[in-house]
Amino acid sequence: MNFVIFQPDELRAESVGCYGHPLAPTPNIDRLAAQGTRFDQCHVQHTVCTPSRCSMMTGWHPHVRGHRTLWHLLRPDEPNMLKYLKQAGYTVLCYGKNDLFAEASFADSVTEYRRFGKGLFGKNRYDVEDPRYYSFLFDPYEGPLADHGDYANTQAAIRFLRSQPQEPFIIFLPLTYPHCPYSAPQPYHDLINPDDLPALRPANLPNRPDFHQLIRQYRRIDQINATQESELLRKIQAVYLGMTGFIDELLGQVMDVLDETGLADTTTLTFTSDHGDYAGDYGLVEKWPSAAEDIITRVPLIVRTPGGKAGHVVNEPMELFDIMPTTLAQANVDVQHTHFARSYVAELGGAAGDPTRAAFTEGGYARHEPHNFEGLSNRDQFARDATNIYYPKGLQQQEHPDSVGRSVAMRTNTHRMVYRPTGQNELYDMAADPQELNNVHGQPAYADMQRQLESRLLEWYVQTSDVTPFDMDPRGLPS
């Protein structure tokens, strides 16, 4: 079995057509869902790129080995899915952004890593004095298509697929879109009319974590008048959908080549992402390390595999890191480390998921670990440059560290609970309030449910608190 993992960055599930968005320009993603299995409730284990990818490749929750920041990547002594496959004789190709491996880890895990292209985004459309400057809304990308990073990396994968490659192989395509800045090549940048969008989730909701207001303050969104803010946020979401449309076109090219070469008959194609994006909802942009709404944790996961059931939908909760044991099972490669992910091979054949399962998402940093926070002036160049689009993010974390304090979210079929040691906990009745507008944490009517979820969260932390290696040490003393 060969594998292609097509992973755009920061794509939330609800912005895809087959996940319910009425305007999403995603015919190829929808085509893939019609040909394979779509997991409706796939949630990530962390809301930031690097920790999420480390979990996906290891089956570990972020707290297990400290993969909780942008700077703690997989190291040579740690197991991962690509390393297993390379050791089993697979050609392992990775084209795109890294955010996964420490430099010393590439040799054992990847046959070839390349990052092609010369650009991805246009220029900031606002002057630095304009309160919209930090909104991430940029002009369209205007460079040659061949120089666009996501396009160029996809073409590298296509060239390999057309080269009559020796099997088995795995291509990992970690692309950048629709990660902000919000900018895309035309016609995608202006493809969606902002006036046609459904209503965005409102800003300034009561009983929310303080990072909501602080993001708006530090990014100066709260300085914009109501009309400008509405226009800005709706345009942001429209461009975000356009970026998703560009990714959809690239996926379609890969699907077509797999069909044309006959490799579709021997290749599992997986489409997913590492986390979501606010994209204007709740009056916010980008993401936040301790955020945990569905638009941040719920990502598409669609898998087409030879012999799999077409058009199948799994509605039960599952977790992104389930990709690891599933892929290795399909490759007939044994997992030689303790992990917490579950194989979904049975679901690819038409089975239902586990309705009692919960998905867990971690985030944030604690005051006793200041090296984890973004915005350290001796490490992060953007922290020394007020014109950098990430400057306010780092400044907020340095001046209000509790706004990015550690958090863990639990998502069941019916509820979401977010626990923060610093307070500002959340509980949502997802059946009655799917947009998470009404935080019912602490309300008497939900007291029993809250206790049940808190007990389950504690049990989960105990059960996943660490791992022991498969290899053991002799107890005898040196002679």
C-alpha positions, 0 to 999 in steps of 0.5 A: 500500500502506498500513501499520500497525506495531503495536509493544508494548514489551519483548515477548519472542517466547517469551511468545506462543502461536504461538511456543510458550508453552502459557499465553499468552493471545494468540489474536489474535496467533496469528490474525495468524500464521495469516493471514501470515508468522511469523519465528521467529528475529527478533532486535533490534539493541539491548536498550534501547528507543531504540537498538532503534527507531533501528536499526529505522527506519534499517537501521543497527547502533547503533554506526554513528551512536552511537544506543546510549543512551536519549538519542541519538534520530534527528536531522533530518539522519538518514534514517529510514523514516517520513521517506521515506514522508512525503516520498513522500506518505504520511500518517504517524501515530504514537500512543504512546510516542516513544523514537525522534525528537529534537524537531526531527525530527518535522516531516519524519517525522510528520504527526501525533504524539499520546500519549493516556491518563492512566495505565498501571499500578497502585501499587507493592504493597510498602513501600519497606522491603520487599526486594520493593519494587524488583521492579517487581511492582505492583497492577493498573491500576484507572483507567477503561479509556478513560484507559489509555494503550495502550487510548487510543492504539489507539482513536485509530488505530481512529478514523482507520481508520474515518474513510475515510482518504485513502490511502496512510497508515502508522500506527505504534503504539508501545505500552507494555505489557508493559514493566514495572512488571508491572501490568495492568487486570483481568481480565488482571492475575490471568488466569494462575495462577502455579502453572500456569507452566512452570519458570522459568530458575534464578537464580545459574547459574555462569559468568554475567556479574556483572550477574546477581548485581548486579541481584539485589543492587541490587534486593534480590531476594537478600534474599528467602527462597527461598519468597518469591522463587519466589512473587514471580518466578512472579507477575511472569511471570504478570502479564507474560503477562497484560499480553501478553494485554491487548495481544493484545486491542488488536491484535484490535480493530485487525485487526477494524477493518481487516477491517470497513472493507476496508482489510485488502485494501490494508494490510500489518499488522506486529506486533513489539517492540523487545526482551524482558524477563527477567520472572523468568527467571534470578531477574531482572526488567526488562532490562539494556543489555548483556544478550543472552539470547534472552529479551532479543533475540528478539522476535515478528515477524509480517506480514500483507500483501495477496497474502502467503502465509498460515501461513508460518513463516521459521525462519532468523535475521533482524534487526528492522531488516529492517522498513525496506527491506521496508516501503519496497520495498512502498511503491515508495520508494527507500532513499537511504542506505547501510544493512545491513538486508535486505528480506524481501518474498520471504519474505512470499510463501513463500520461506525465509530465509538459513540462513547468516545471523547476527543481531547485537545490541549493548549497553552503554557504555564508561568513556570515555563517562560521559554514556551511563550511566544514573543521572547525578544532574544529568540523571536525576531517578530517580537523586536519589530512592531511592523511584523504581523505577529508582533501583537500576538507575542506582546499579548503573551508576554504582558498577559501570560494567563491569557494563554495559560494551559488548557485542555478541552474534551469534546463528546458527541453532545458537549464540549468542556474546557478546563483552565487552571487559571479559571475561565472554564467553559461548557457548551451544550453542542446539541442545543448550541452548536456555534458555542455562543452560550457558556453554561459552565457553573449553571445549576442545570448543567451541574451533573453533566459538568461533574461527569465531564470533570471526572472523565477529564481527570481519569484521562489525564491519569491514564495518559500521563506518561509512556514507558518504552518497549525496550528495558534496561538490565537491573544488574550492576556493572561487574 
